[in-house]
Amino acid sequence: MTVAVSSEKAQIHLKSYLFFVGLGLTVGTITRLSDLLPNDDIWSFSSIATLFGFWMLTVTLVILFSTSNINAAINVLLYLLSMNFAFYFLKYVLGFFIPIFDNNGEFQWDLFMLYNVFAVVCSAISYVLYFWNKENKLSSVLYALPVSGLAAETIAVCIYLYYNHTFLFQFIFDFFSFIILVFWFYKNANNKLVYSVTIIAITLVGYYLVYRPFL
């Protein structure tokens, strides 16, 4: 019986890993092809992968649909590594046919390796964030972290949109992602006050340290 249960869990995890590899490859392909769209108009559709909002939301969703700390860490790692591979490999291939992707026939190993390291860091963070399933004050703080990141970027993009008349699509995406997560996690947070105060504090810190210097 124990062997059968273990085998069933292994198959479930394998399906999960394959799903997130496929998801990463798909997302990497789509975000790379978005570079074909204009980036200097009001919508700036190609900006979806250039800021953190899209990655904060998708990684958060990967964690939510994971079954344990280790499973969350592996799922996020596979998702980001696969996305990263598709993103830079497709650029390398398209560079032979489309001038805007041309990098003199060279693969961008420096950026590829840099973002692979970033994927490992995000995987470790995901392991910690999964503890938000514990019903204590710490879980309320953990729930607030991705929400705060989205809030800080939404404020920054809103200001940038006002002065430069670009990134409207990114602002809409970040804003609605923030709205969805802030209320969803509010219902799950064990301590609403800790959750709310953490969002305000981390949003302000994140905005002034990460985004404000670039505005």
RATA-V645213 format. One line per field, one symbol per residue. ss: DSSP state (@ for helix, = for strand, . for the rest). burial: I if it has 24 or more other ideal C-beta (glycine too) atoms within 12 Angstrom, else O. A space follows every 10 residues. Layout:
# RATA-V645213
ss=???
burial=???
This chain:
# RATA-V645213
ss=.@@@@@@@@@ @@@@@@@@@@ @@@@@@@@@@ @@@@@@.... ....@@@@@. ..@@@@@@@@ @@@@....@@ @@@@@@@@@@ @@@@@@@@@@ @@@@....@@ @.......@@ @@@@@@@@@@ @@@@@@@@@@ @@@...@@@@ @@@@@@@@@@ @@@@@@@@@@ @@@@...@@@ @@@@@@@@@@ @@@@@@@@.. .@@@@@@@@@ @@@@@@@@@@ @@@@.
burial=OOOOOOOOOO OOOOOIIOOI IOIIIOIIII IIIIIOOOOO OOOIIIIIII IIIIIIIIII IIIIOIOOIO IIIIIIIIII IIIIIIIIOI IIOOOOOOOO IOOOOOOIOO OIOOIIOOIO OIIOIIIIII IIIOOOOOII IIIIIIIIII IIIIIIIIOI IOOOOIIOII IOIIIOIIOO IIOOIIOOII IOOOIIOIIO OIIOOIIOOO IOOOO
